[in-house]
Amino acid sequence: MYGSVRTSLLDRAAHTARRLAGTARLFVVLATEHRSWGLTDLYAAAMTARFIAAHRLIDQAEAACTDDDTDLIQIRQPLWFGGTTITEDNQ
């Protein structure tokens, strides 16, 4: 009896997760009007998101500085995150 209850709960959880994934996919398709996501599309989206997050981090860190003479213009990511240096050009 206990095994059948556990299996039933797992089955319901899997069904709910599948429905949520389908709903999320529908929202992504409707929001982006992009029908298929290839590996290169996913890679480009991940890289773009990383650089946008870094630029937002620069803006937040610059806003947190109390010294008005400080101008934060770059963030260096450690080697285990790709070793990237992102510079913001304020010209």
C-alpha positions in Angstrom: 0.0 0.0 0.0 2.8 2.4 1.0 4.6 1.8 -2.3 1.5 2.5 -4.4 0.9 5.8 -2.6 4.5 6.9 -3.2 4.2 5.9 -6.8 0.9 7.8 -7.2 2.5 10.9 -5.6 5.5 10.7 -7.9 3.2 10.2 -10.9 1.2 13.3 -9.9 4.3 15.4 -9.4 5.7 14.3 -12.8 2.4 15.2 -14.5 2.3 18.6 -12.8 6.0 19.3 -13.7 5.2 18.4 -17.3 2.2 20.7 -17.5 4.2 23.5 -15.9 7.0 23.0 -18.4 4.5 23.1 -21.3 3.0 26.3 -20.0 6.4 27.9 -19.6 7.3 26.9 -23.1 4.1 28.4 -24.4 4.9 31.7 -22.6 8.4 31.8 -24.1 7.1 31.1 -27.6 4.5 33.8 -27.3 6.8 36.3 -25.7 9.7 35.9 -28.2 7.9 34.6 -31.3 10.7 32.2 -31.6 9.5 28.8 -32.6 12.6 26.6 -32.1 15.6 27.0 -29.8 18.7 25.4 -31.2 21.9 24.9 -29.2 23.5 28.0 -30.7 20.4 30.1 -29.7 20.6 28.8 -26.1 24.4 29.5 -26.0 23.9 33.1 -27.4 21.1 33.8 -24.9 23.3 32.5 -22.0 26.3 34.6 -23.0 24.1 37.7 -23.5 22.5 37.2 -20.1 25.9 37.0 -18.5 27.1 40.2 -20.0 23.9 42.1 -19.2 24.1 40.9 -15.6 27.7 42.1 -15.4 26.8 45.5 -16.6 23.9 45.7 -14.1 26.4 44.7 -11.4 28.7 47.6 -12.5 25.7 50.0 -12.2 24.7 48.7 -8.8 28.3 48.8 -7.4 28.8 52.4 -8.7 25.5 53.4 -7.1 26.7 51.9 -3.8 29.9 53.9 -3.8 29.6 56.8 -1.4 32.6 58.6 -2.8 31.6 60.8 -5.7 35.1 60.7 -7.3 34.9 57.0 -7.8 33.9 55.8 -11.3 33.6 52.0 -11.5 34.0 50.9 -15.2 34.9 47.3 -15.2 34.3 43.9 -13.6 36.7 40.9 -13.8 35.2 37.5 -13.6 37.4 34.7 -12.1 38.9 32.1 -14.3 36.4 29.4 -13.2 33.6 31.7 -14.7 35.4 32.2 -17.9 38.1 34.8 -17.0 36.2 37.6 -18.7 36.9 41.3 -18.1 33.9 43.5 -18.9 34.5 47.2 -19.3 31.7 49.8 -19.5 32.5 52.7 -21.8 30.9 55.9 -20.4 31.6 58.2 -23.4 
